[in-house]
Amino acid sequence: MQGIVVTTESEDLQLIALKLKTTRKELGYSQKRVAEEAGISRLRYQDIEAGRSSARAVTLINLGARLQVLESETDLSYERLLRLYKEVAGKSPSKGQLPFSTDWFMTWQPNIHASLFLNIHEYLNKVAALDEIDTVIKAYQLYLEQMQSEGLDPLLSVTRAWRLVKFVDNGMLTLTKCSCCGGHFVTEPYENARHFVCGLCQPPARAGKGSSANSLRLH
């Protein structure tokens, strides 16, 4: 079955970059001249013309991705990514290690958010002709749209979403069907699917009673 085409922000930026480069060459302009007329640095303009890697990096930075994610998913140098991050985000990237444990995804609210994202990701994997990182980006953007429409705070960061996909790819986490509602939720791979009940059908005692106004509520 042929996949459908889903346009991502990265692809849009790549098309813009190609158009800029073609037009600049047709006019006989140097990168320095275009950058000066645009009011940006020559190095920043070079990043814009660089194509997909820079476009993906900009999209990921705007979504709040950590620098380590950019290093893993683009072919840009650390120095170039660091400079790009500071220009786009207006600050230096956060330091420290990435989340390395699966425990966070097993707690109640994070599990529901992670499950929503991963279901979107798995659907896009089946129907859309996207590179893996672009699938993560698009799935996360759709997750954010869903959170906004429901008036909920997005607990899942794009870095955790990216890490979740890595955990699934490495067999550390999976999606398991709830025996009660039939929905698919993030679980550890050894979960007994016949008796698995999700956190929505069987929530913990304090579930939905937090102080945050934009968190999940049970009625």
HELIX and SHEET records of a PDB file:
HELIX    1   1 GLU A    9  LEU A   27  1                                  19    
HELIX    2   2 GLN A   31  ALA A   38  1                                   8    
HELIX    3   3 ARG A   42  GLU A   49  1                                   8    
HELIX    4   4 ARG A   52  ASN A   62  1                                  11    
HELIX    5   5 LEU A   67  GLU A   73  1                                   7    
HELIX    6   6 TYR A   78  ALA A   89  1                                  12    
HELIX    7   7 ASP A  103  MET A  106  5                                   4    
HELIX    8   8 TRP A  108  VAL A  127  1                                  20    
HELIX    9   9 GLU A  132  GLU A  150  1                                  19    
HELIX   10  10 VAL A  158  ASP A  169  1                                  12    
SHEET    1   A 2 THR A 174  LYS A 177  0                                        
SHEET    2   A 2 HIS A 184  THR A 187 -1                                        
END                                                                             
